[in-house]
Amino acid sequence: MLTPRIFARPSFYTPDNGVDGSALEMGIELSIGSGATLLGWRGVTDVAAHFELAAALLWSVHSGCWAATLRIIHQGVWQEGIGPLDVGFGPTWMPTIEVRLEKRW
C-alpha cells in the first residue's frame, strides 16, 4: 500500500529549560489519505485504490535528538475491489497501538 497523507497534529509541547532539548508532548493527530494497493497473487498483479481516515492520541518524550512515542490510532479504511476474486471491503475500523523510537537530525 502506498498512501500519501495530509495531517494536522495539534499538541501541547512542554520544553524543559535545560540545554539538551528535553520535552514532553501530548496531542492528537488527524489524517486523511488515499493511495494505491498492489496485490501480487499466483503470477497476477493487480492495483486498486484505497481511502483512509484516522485519528490518533499521542504521547511523546523527547531528549536531545531522540524521542519515544506512544500512539493509539483509530483508523477507518475503505478498499476498492482487487485481485481475481474482486476482494474489497467497505469502511472497516482498524484500531492500532504503535510504539516508536525516533531520531531527529
Backbone as JSON Lines, residues from 0, in Angstrom:
{"i":0,"aa":"M","n":[0.84,-1.17,0.0],"ca":[0.0,0.0,0.0],"c":[0.89,1.24,0.0]}
{"i":1,"aa":"L","n":[0.56,2.18,-0.84],"ca":[1.25,3.46,-0.87],"c":[0.19,4.53,-0.62]}
{"i":2,"aa":"T","n":[0.35,5.27,0.49],"ca":[-0.69,6.21,0.92],"c":[-0.11,7.58,1.25]}
{"i":3,"aa":"P","n":[-0.19,8.54,0.34],"ca":[0.15,9.91,0.73],"c":[-0.92,10.43,1.69]}
{"i":4,"aa":"R","n":[-0.52,11.16,2.71],"ca":[-1.46,11.65,3.73],"c":[-1.3,13.14,3.96]}
{"i":5,"aa":"I","n":[-2.4,13.75,4.34],"ca":[-2.39,15.12,4.84],"c":[-2.83,15.01,6.29]}
{"i":6,"aa":"F","n":[-2.09,15.64,7.2],"ca":[-2.49,15.52,8.6],"c":[-2.3,16.83,9.36]}
{"i":7,"aa":"A","n":[-3.06,16.94,10.43],"ca":[-2.95,18.05,11.37],"c":[-2.58,17.43,12.71]}
{"i":8,"aa":"R","n":[-1.66,18.07,13.43],"ca":[-1.18,17.5,14.69],"c":[-1.14,18.57,15.78]}
{"i":9,"aa":"P","n":[-2.32,18.98,16.28],"ca":[-2.29,19.91,17.41],"c":[-1.82,19.19,18.67]}
{"i":10,"aa":"S","n":[-0.91,19.83,19.4],"ca":[-0.39,19.17,20.59],"c":[0.11,20.2,21.6]}
{"i":11,"aa":"F","n":[0.24,19.74,22.83],"ca":[0.85,20.52,23.9],"c":[2.29,20.07,24.0]}
{"i":12,"aa":"Y","n":[3.2,21.0,23.96],"ca":[4.63,20.71,23.98],"c":[5.23,21.45,25.15]}
{"i":13,"aa":"T","n":[5.75,20.72,26.14],"ca":[6.32,21.35,27.33],"c":[7.83,21.17,27.34]}
{"i":14,"aa":"P","n":[8.55,22.15,26.81],"ca":[10.01,22.01,26.78],"c":[10.63,22.19,28.15]}
{"i":15,"aa":"D","n":[11.68,21.4,28.39],"ca":[12.49,21.58,29.59],"c":[13.43,22.76,29.29]}
{"i":16,"aa":"N","n":[13.66,23.59,30.25],"ca":[14.52,24.75,30.02],"c":[16.01,24.41,30.02]}
{"i":17,"aa":"G","n":[16.31,23.12,30.05],"ca":[17.71,22.7,30.01],"c":[18.29,22.83,28.62]}
{"i":18,"aa":"V","n":[19.55,22.47,28.49],"ca":[20.27,22.64,27.23],"c":[20.04,21.47,26.27]}
{"i":19,"aa":"D","n":[19.71,20.28,26.78],"ca":[19.67,19.09,25.94],"c":[18.43,18.96,25.06]}
{"i":20,"aa":"G","n":[17.47,19.85,25.13],"ca":[16.29,19.8,24.28],"c":[15.24,18.82,24.75]}
{"i":21,"aa":"S","n":[15.23,18.46,26.02],"ca":[14.22,17.53,26.54],"c":[12.85,18.18,26.53]}
{"i":22,"aa":"A","n":[11.81,17.37,26.29],"ca":[10.45,17.9,26.26],"c":[9.46,16.75,26.38]}
{"i":23,"aa":"L","n":[8.24,17.1,26.79],"ca":[7.12,16.17,26.78],"c":[6.1,16.71,25.79]}
{"i":24,"aa":"E","n":[5.44,15.81,25.07],"ca":[4.44,16.22,24.1],"c":[3.21,15.34,24.26]}
{"i":25,"aa":"M","n":[2.03,15.95,24.18],"ca":[0.78,15.21,24.24],"c":[-0.17,15.87,23.26]}
{"i":26,"aa":"G","n":[-0.86,15.09,22.45],"ca":[-1.76,15.7,21.49],"c":[-2.55,14.69,20.69]}
{"i":27,"aa":"I","n":[-3.1,15.17,19.58],"ca":[-3.86,14.32,18.67],"c":[-3.31,14.52,17.26]}
{"i":28,"aa":"E","n":[-3.56,13.54,16.42],"ca":[-3.17,13.64,15.02],"c":[-4.35,13.19,14.18]}
{"i":29,"aa":"L","n":[-4.83,14.06,13.32],"ca":[-5.93,13.74,12.42],"c":[-5.37,13.66,11.01]}
{"i":30,"aa":"S","n":[-5.69,12.58,10.28],"ca":[-5.14,12.45,8.93],"c":[-6.15,11.85,7.96]}
{"i":31,"aa":"I","n":[-5.94,12.18,6.7],"ca":[-6.75,11.65,5.62],"c":[-5.8,11.29,4.49]}
{"i":32,"aa":"G","n":[-6.03,10.16,3.84],"ca":[-5.14,9.74,2.78],"c":[-5.83,8.84,1.79]}
{"i":33,"aa":"S","n":[-5.27,8.78,0.61],"ca":[-5.79,7.91,-0.43],"c":[-4.61,7.45,-1.26]}
{"i":34,"aa":"G","n":[-4.64,6.22,-1.7],"ca":[-3.5,5.72,-2.45],"c":[-3.81,4.44,-3.2]}
{"i":35,"aa":"A","n":[-2.77,3.73,-3.53],"ca":[-2.88,2.51,-4.33],"c":[-2.47,1.29,-3.5]}
{"i":36,"aa":"T","n":[-3.2,0.2,-3.72],"ca":[-2.86,-1.09,-3.13],"c":[-2.41,-2.0,-4.26]}
{"i":37,"aa":"L","n":[-1.27,-2.61,-4.12],"ca":[-0.72,-3.51,-5.12],"c":[-0.81,-4.93,-4.58]}
{"i":38,"aa":"L","n":[-1.42,-5.84,-5.34],"ca":[-1.57,-7.23,-4.92],"c":[-0.99,-8.14,-5.99]}
{"i":39,"aa":"G","n":[-0.04,-8.98,-5.59],"ca":[0.52,-9.99,-6.48],"c":[0.11,-11.37,-5.97]}
{"i":40,"aa":"W","n":[-0.59,-12.15,-6.81],"ca":[-1.1,-13.45,-6.38],"c":[-1.13,-14.4,-7.55]}
{"i":41,"aa":"R","n":[-0.43,-15.52,-7.44],"ca":[-0.35,-16.57,-8.47],"c":[0.04,-16.01,-9.84]}
{"i":42,"aa":"G","n":[1.04,-15.13,-9.81],"ca":[1.56,-14.58,-11.06],"c":[0.74,-13.45,-11.65]}
{"i":43,"aa":"V","n":[-0.33,-13.06,-11.0],"ca":[-1.16,-11.96,-11.49],"c":[-0.98,-10.77,-10.55]}
{"i":44,"aa":"T","n":[-0.75,-9.61,-11.11],"ca":[-0.6,-8.39,-10.31],"c":[-1.76,-7.46,-10.61]}
{"i":45,"aa":"D","n":[-2.35,-6.9,-9.55],"ca":[-3.48,-6.01,-9.71],"c":[-3.28,-4.78,-8.82]}
{"i":46,"aa":"V","n":[-3.83,-3.66,-9.24],"ca":[-3.74,-2.41,-8.49],"c":[-5.14,-1.87,-8.28]}
{"i":47,"aa":"A","n":[-5.43,-1.39,-7.08],"ca":[-6.73,-0.78,-6.77],"c":[-6.53,0.35,-5.78]}
{"i":48,"aa":"A","n":[-7.54,1.19,-5.66],"ca":[-7.47,2.36,-4.78],"c":[-7.96,2.03,-3.38]}
{"i":49,"aa":"H","n":[-7.45,2.76,-2.39],"ca":[-7.96,2.67,-1.02],"c":[-8.03,4.08,-0.44]}
{"i":50,"aa":"F","n":[-8.82,4.24,0.6],"ca":[-9.03,5.53,1.25],"c":[-8.93,5.32,2.76]}
{"i":51,"aa":"E","n":[-8.23,6.22,3.47],"ca":[-8.05,6.09,4.92],"c":[-8.4,7.4,5.62]}
{"i":52,"aa":"L","n":[-9.03,7.28,6.77],"ca":[-9.33,8.4,7.65],"c":[-8.92,7.96,9.05]}
{"i":53,"aa":"A","n":[-8.06,8.74,9.73],"ca":[-7.53,8.28,11.02],"c":[-7.44,9.41,12.04]}
{"i":54,"aa":"A","n":[-7.58,9.02,13.29],"ca":[-7.36,9.91,14.43],"c":[-6.48,9.15,15.42]}
{"i":55,"aa":"A","n":[-5.47,9.83,15.97],"ca":[-4.55,9.18,16.9],"c":[-4.32,10.07,18.11]}
{"i":56,"aa":"L","n":[-4.3,9.45,19.28],"ca":[-3.85,10.11,20.5],"c":[-2.36,9.83,20.62]}
{"i":57,"aa":"L","n":[-1.57,10.83,21.0],"ca":[-0.14,10.57,21.08],"c":[0.48,11.18,22.33]}
{"i":58,"aa":"W","n":[1.46,10.48,22.85],"ca":[2.28,10.92,23.98],"c":[3.72,10.7,23.57]}
{"i":59,"aa":"S","n":[4.57,11.68,23.81],"ca":[5.95,11.58,23.36],"c":[6.89,12.2,24.39]}
{"i":60,"aa":"V","n":[8.06,11.58,24.54],"ca":[9.13,12.09,25.4],"c":[10.32,12.35,24.49]}
{"i":61,"aa":"H","n":[10.82,13.59,24.5],"ca":[11.96,13.98,23.67],"c":[13.17,14.23,24.57]}
{"i":62,"aa":"S","n":[14.31,13.77,24.12],"ca":[15.55,14.04,24.83],"c":[16.65,14.2,23.78]}
{"i":63,"aa":"G","n":[17.09,15.43,23.6],"ca":[18.08,15.7,22.57],"c":[17.5,15.39,21.2]}
{"i":64,"aa":"C","n":[18.18,14.57,20.43],"ca":[17.7,14.2,19.1],"c":[16.84,12.94,19.12]}
{"i":65,"aa":"W","n":[16.58,12.35,20.28],"ca":[15.8,11.12,20.4],"c":[14.39,11.39,20.92]}
{"i":66,"aa":"A","n":[13.46,10.54,20.55],"ca":[12.1,10.63,21.06],"c":[11.5,9.23,21.15]}
{"i":67,"aa":"A","n":[10.69,9.0,22.16],"ca":[9.92,7.76,22.31],"c":[8.45,8.18,22.29]}
{"i":68,"aa":"T","n":[7.66,7.56,21.41],"ca":[6.28,7.98,21.21],"c":[5.33,6.79,21.29]}
{"i":69,"aa":"L","n":[4.2,7.0,21.96],"ca":[3.11,6.03,22.0],"c":[1.94,6.66,21.26]}
{"i":70,"aa":"R","n":[1.4,5.95,20.27],"ca":[0.25,6.42,19.51],"c":[-0.87,5.38,19.58]}
{"i":71,"aa":"I","n":[-2.07,5.82,19.93],"ca":[-3.26,4.97,19.91],"c":[-4.1,5.47,18.75]}
{"i":72,"aa":"I","n":[-4.23,4.64,17.72],"ca":[-4.81,5.07,16.45],"c":[-6.17,4.41,16.23]}
{"i":73,"aa":"H","n":[-7.12,5.2,15.82],"ca":[-8.43,4.72,15.38],"c":[-8.53,5.09,13.91]}
{"i":74,"aa":"Q","n":[-8.57,4.08,13.05],"ca":[-8.47,4.31,11.61],"c":[-9.6,3.61,10.88]}
{"i":75,"aa":"G","n":[-10.19,4.31,9.93],"ca":[-11.19,3.72,9.05],"c":[-10.58,3.56,7.67]}
{"i":76,"aa":"V","n":[-10.75,2.38,7.06],"ca":[-10.16,2.1,5.74],"c":[-11.25,1.56,4.82]}
{"i":77,"aa":"W","n":[-11.25,2.04,3.57],"ca":[-12.12,1.53,2.52],"c":[-11.23,1.05,1.39]}
{"i":78,"aa":"Q","n":[-11.43,-0.19,0.92],"ca":[-10.61,-0.78,-0.13],"c":[-11.47,-1.12,-1.33]}
{"i":79,"aa":"E","n":[-11.1,-0.61,-2.51],"ca":[-11.78,-0.95,-3.75],"c":[-11.48,-2.41,-4.09]}
{"i":80,"aa":"G","n":[-12.35,-3.06,-4.85],"ca":[-12.14,-4.45,-5.25],"c":[-10.8,-4.66,-5.93]}
{"i":81,"aa":"I","n":[-10.11,-5.74,-5.57],"ca":[-8.77,-6.01,-6.1],"c":[-8.59,-7.52,-6.27]}
{"i":82,"aa":"G","n":[-7.8,-7.9,-7.26],"ca":[-7.48,-9.3,-7.47],"c":[-8.53,-10.02,-8.28]}
{"i":83,"aa":"P","n":[-8.27,-11.29,-8.61],"ca":[-9.18,-12.07,-9.45],"c":[-10.53,-12.35,-8.77]}
{"i":84,"aa":"L","n":[-10.58,-12.29,-7.45],"ca":[-11.84,-12.52,-6.74],"c":[-12.53,-11.21,-6.36]}
{"i":85,"aa":"D","n":[-12.02,-10.08,-6.86],"ca":[-12.58,-8.76,-6.57],"c":[-12.71,-8.54,-5.07]}
{"i":86,"aa":"V","n":[-11.62,-8.81,-4.34],"ca":[-11.61,-8.67,-2.9],"c":[-11.56,-7.18,-2.56]}
{"i":87,"aa":"G","n":[-12.51,-6.72,-1.82],"ca":[-12.57,-5.33,-1.38],"c":[-13.49,-5.26,-0.19]}
{"i":88,"aa":"F","n":[-13.55,-4.13,0.45],"ca":[-14.43,-4.01,1.61],"c":[-14.8,-2.55,1.8]}
{"i":89,"aa":"G","n":[-15.93,-2.37,2.42],"ca":[-16.41,-1.03,2.75],"c":[-15.67,-0.5,3.95]}
{"i":90,"aa":"P","n":[-16.17,0.55,4.57],"ca":[-15.48,1.11,5.73],"c":[-15.23,0.07,6.82]}
{"i":91,"aa":"T","n":[-13.99,-0.06,7.22],"ca":[-13.58,-1.02,8.24],"c":[-12.76,-0.29,9.3]}
{"i":92,"aa":"W","n":[-13.06,-0.53,10.57],"ca":[-12.35,0.09,11.67],"c":[-11.11,-0.72,11.98]}
{"i":93,"aa":"M","n":[-9.95,-0.07,12.06],"ca":[-8.68,-0.74,12.34],"c":[-8.0,-0.06,13.52]}
{"i":94,"aa":"P","n":[-8.29,-0.48,14.76],"ca":[-7.59,0.09,15.9],"c":[-6.14,-0.41,15.95]}
{"i":95,"aa":"T","n":[-5.23,0.48,16.32],"ca":[-3.81,0.14,16.34],"c":[-3.12,0.84,17.51]}
{"i":96,"aa":"I","n":[-2.19,0.16,18.15],"ca":[-1.31,0.78,19.14],"c":[0.09,0.72,18.57]}
{"i":97,"aa":"E","n":[0.77,1.85,18.56],"ca":[2.07,1.95,17.92],"c":[3.07,2.56,18.89]}
{"i":98,"aa":"V","n":[4.23,1.95,19.03],"ca":[5.32,2.49,19.84],"c":[6.47,2.8,18.89]}
{"i":99,"aa":"R","n":[6.97,4.03,18.97],"ca":[8.04,4.46,18.06],"c":[9.25,4.94,18.84]}
{"i":100,"aa":"L","n":[10.41,4.63,18.32],"ca":[11.66,5.22,18.79],"c":[12.18,6.04,17.61]}
{"i":101,"aa":"E","n":[12.3,7.35,17.8],"ca":[12.61,8.26,16.69],"c":[13.93,8.97,16.92]}
{"i":102,"aa":"K","n":[14.64,9.24,15.84],"ca":[15.86,10.04,15.89],"c":[15.68,11.19,14.92]}
{"i":103,"aa":"R","n":[15.86,12.4,15.45],"ca":[15.73,13.6,14.61],"c":[17.11,14.17,14.33]}
{"i":104,"aa":"W","n":[17.27,14.75,13.14],"ca":[18.53,15.4,12.82],"c":[18.26,16.66,12.05]}
